[in-house]
């Protein structure tokens, strides 16, 4: 393998590393938003429990479970894309080794393919979470409507 061929071989993994970095930034932002909502719901649930509002606690618990499910998908997306990024870095190292041991090219190709598959799995998890994100927001809207209706005084109480 010549130096020019090696340089060309480094380009694809380098592009994947850059793309994965941007993707990880996006996923991290989404994860932080989910964690913030989860903390908020936990606090609301705790306050409702302290106030003896059993129905409100049950409604909030359902919302917490929904958000925890989304957080799990984002965690998996993050993991697989990080794994793919590490694999592309290792690919670059093995390609460098191929200057001295040409048989390392086979290993580099195998690692690169596995890395791309890992990123693909991460993207599927990410797409899955994004697709349920809007439905989660609608559930949240229904939650607040229910909580508002439970807190409104009835005409009989007046």
Secondary structure as UniProt FT lines:
FT   HELIX           3..50
FT   TURN            51..52
FT   HELIX           54..97
FT   TURN            98..100
FT   TURN            102..103
FT   HELIX           104..151
FT   TURN            155..157
//
